[in-house]
Amino acid sequence: MRPFDVPIAIKTITTAHPTANVIIQAASKGGTLELEAISRLWLSEGIPFAFREMPALYEVLRDWISKRLSIHAKEITLIGSGRQGSSISPPPKTGKPFDMESDLDWTIVSESLFYNCEKEFNTWADDYKNDTIHPRHPSEKGFWDENLISCTNTIQRGFIDPHKIPTWDRYPLSQLIAQTMWMIKGKCEVTEGSPKFRKSTVRVYRDWHGFIGQLSINLRHVARACHQ
C-alpha cells in the first residue's frame, strides 16, 4: 500500500493563518492541485483570523445572514485578509495586515441564491435597456454601463456581485443583500469582542467548483505578479 503523497509546495504550511508571503511562495511553486488545496483549506475554511478571539461570533454571524437570505449557514464563508490575517491582493496591497480599514469579504456558495440574483440582474438589465428606468446622473450611468458588461461576464463564469444591481425597491433581493451587509457593520460595532473593519461585502457563487476555481485563478495571478 502506498502512502499519501503530500505536495512539497504546501507541506510546510502548518498554521491556520499563514502570512500572505508564505501562501504566495507556496502558490508560485505549485500547480493546479496545490493552488486548489490552498484555496480550499487556507483561503476558505476554518475560523477566520478576524474572529480568532471569538469564533462563536463568526458562527452567530453566519447563522444570522443565512436566516435573512434563506440559505444554509454552511454556504457562507469569509475570505480575504479577514480570513488569513493579511491580504493576498496584487502589489502594492500584498501582505497588508487585516485592520480596522479592511473589509469583511463574505462569499456565499448557493445555487438558489445565485440564480435569484441572476434573475434580478436580468430584470434590471432589461429595465435599463428598454428605458423603463434611467440613471440619476452621469457617473451612475457610467457604473450601470460597466456593470451590464461585467455582470454578464461573471455570471457566465459562475458568480455575481449583487451590489452591482441598484438597491431600488423594484429590485428587492439586491436591496435585502445590501441592507444585510450594512447591518453587519452596525451590529458588530455594538457587539463586545467583534473585529473592527471598514465595511462588509459579498459575492455569490453558483457552486463550490466555480468558487475554488476562481480563488485558484486569483492566487495564480497574485503569485505571478509578485515574482515578476
MARDRENSE-982586 format. One record per residue (C-alpha): residue in one letter; x, y, z. Coordinates in steps of 0.001 Angstrom, whole numbers, padded with zeros to 6 digits, always signed. Each point is the difference from the previous one (the first is absolute). Layout:
BEGIN
aXYZ/...
END
This chain:
BEGIN
m+000000+000000+000000/r+001376+003399-000976/p-000007+002934+002443/f-001813+003252-000756/d+002101+002356-002085/v-000052+003440+001627/p+001221+002664-002484/i+003280+001588+001052/a-001241+003499-000855/i-002641-000083+002757/k+001528-002528+002409/t+001663+002665+002120/i-003128+002136+000487/t-000864-001107+003520/t-001954+002924+001484/a-003661+000922-000320/h+000776+003576-001088/p+003214-000001-002063/t+001319+003364-001155/a-000667+001243-003506/n+003695-000533-000828/v-000128-003663+001043/i-003129-000636-002068/i+001357+001804-003059/q+003319-001862+000203/a-001834-003330+000135/a-002291+001002-002856/s+002935+001024-002186/k+001580-003450+000410/g-003145-002068-000496/g-002364-000917-002780/t-003768-000280-000206/l-000188-002629+002755/e+001907+002182+002461/l-001894+003160-000916/e-003337-001721+000540/a+001184-001495+003302/i+001071+003430+001259/s-003278+001525-001184/r-002090-002644+001756/l+001793-000382+003318/w+001711+003298+000745/l-001992+002531-002034/s-003563-001177+000673/e-000249-002348+003002/g+000436+000121+003760/i-000236+002825+002529/p+000926+003321-001672/f+002834+002099+001401/a-002403+002903+000612/f-002037-002186+002386/r+002861-001909+001623/e-000725+001565+003406/m-003727-000808-000160/p-000716-002799-002486/a-003577-000303+001264/l-000770+003476-001348/y+000986-001146-003485/e-002464-002877+000252/v-002737+002279+001362/l+000599+002361-002914/r-000250-002788-002555/d-003223-001235+001556/w-001445+003531-000002/i+000907+000548-003663/s-001419-003391-000967/k-003379+000745+001566/r-000276+003385-001721/l+000882-001418-003424/s-001762-003382+000372/i+003132-002091-000550/h+002021-002422+002156/a+002722+001357+002290/k+002484-002518-001473/e-000381+001809-003321/i+001554+003132+001499/t+003714+000550+000539/l+002472+002845+000393/i+002973+000568-002316/g+002653+002701-000411/s+002165+001494+002724/g-002760-000639+002534/r+000580-003707-000659/q+003816-000181-000106/g+000948+003080+001978/s+001782+001650-002926/s-000994+000882-003540/i+000732-002231-002976/s-000753+002760-002478/p+002357+001050-002800/p+002748+002523+000841/p+000095+002501+001612/k-002636-001383+002401/t+001651-003404+000331/g+000506-000916+003657/k-001973+002920+001437/p-001116-001105+003498/f-003675-000238+000859/d-000963+003114+001975/m-002857+002406+000549/e+000393+001341-003564/s-000487-003479-001505/d-003247-001486-001296/l-001746-003188+001041/d-000245-001805-003342/w-002796-002545+000162/t-000584-002750-002541/i-003265-001873-000409/v-000041-003238-001972/s-003670-000656-000709/e-001527-001101-003268/s-003429+001327+000943/l+001238+003431+001097/f+002264+000240-003040/y-002885-000627-002391/n-002248+002437+001867/c+002708+002664-000253/e+000460-000803-003681/k-003744+000333-000539/e-000051+003394+001702/f+003019+001145-001995/n-001780-000940-003224/t-003106+001899+001141/w+002089+003100+000663/a+001911-000386-003279/d-003257-000246-001960/d-001450+002998+001863/y+003076+002063-000855/k+000230-001076-003642/n-003725+000636-000530/d+000142+003484+001603/t-002329-001067+002812/i+002516+001452+002475/h+002659+002656-000389/p+003241+000807+001854/r-000250+003067+002199/h+003281+001595-001086/p+002901-000549-002461/s+002218-001864+002462/e-002811-002460+000775/k-000479-000560-003731/g+003695-000828-000244/f-000309-002588+002778/w-003133-001502-001527/d+001571-000358-003450/e+003061-001632+001548/n-002061-002322+002204/l-002087-001201-002936/i+003178-001370-001553/s+001835-001185+003116/c-002981-001806+001552/t-000851-001731-003262/n+003579-001285-000150/t+000200-001128+003627/i-003391-001756-000152/q+001381-002114-002852/r+002931-000851+002295/g-002334-000969+002843/f-000090+002992+002347/i-001621+003383+000469/d+000603+003105+002122/p-003501+000988+001209/h+001056+003572+000812/k+000215+000661-003747/i-003800-000159-000198/p-001658+003259+001171/t-001478-000209+003491/w-003337+001392-001133/d-003385-001216+001218/r-000635-001778-003293/y+003076-002192+000661/p-000786-001367+003488/l+002679-002723+000161/s+002792+002448-000765/q-001482+002339+002582/l-000183-002783+002610/i+003586-001120-000562/a+001318+003562+000164/q-001955+000676+003181/t+001341-003223+001525/m+003607+001014-000706/w-000669+003466+001445/m-001580-001439+003140/i+002994-002274+000632/k+002150+003088+000418/g-002430+001676+002403/k-000696-003097+002081/c+003699-000853+000308/e+000774+003524+001191/v-002224-000563+003046/t+001090-003618+000613/e+002737-000532+002578/g+002989-001885-001386/s-000885+000643-003629/p+002774+000809-002490/k+000237+003582-001237/f-000331+000362-003768/r-000977+002490-002693/k-002974-001728-001651/s-001445-003365-001025/t-000190-001208-003600/v-001345-003194-001570/r+000370-001999-003186/v-002369-002850-000916/y+001206-003152-001791/r-002086-002642-001732/d+002037-002948+001322/w+003171-000973+001870/h+001803-001021-003150/g-000276+003517-001377/f+000919+001572+003335/i+003191-002019+000507/g+000871+000420-003659/q-000268+003793+000211/l+002029+000129+003222/s+002692-002083-001707/i+000054+002305-003023/n+000319+003071+002236/l+002782-001647+002012/r+001928-000927-003137/h-000231+003590-001288/v+001278+001413+003297/a+002858-002512+000165/r+001090+000946-003505/a-000288+003724+000699/c+002140-000341+003134/h+002753-001896-001812/q+000374+002162-003073/
END
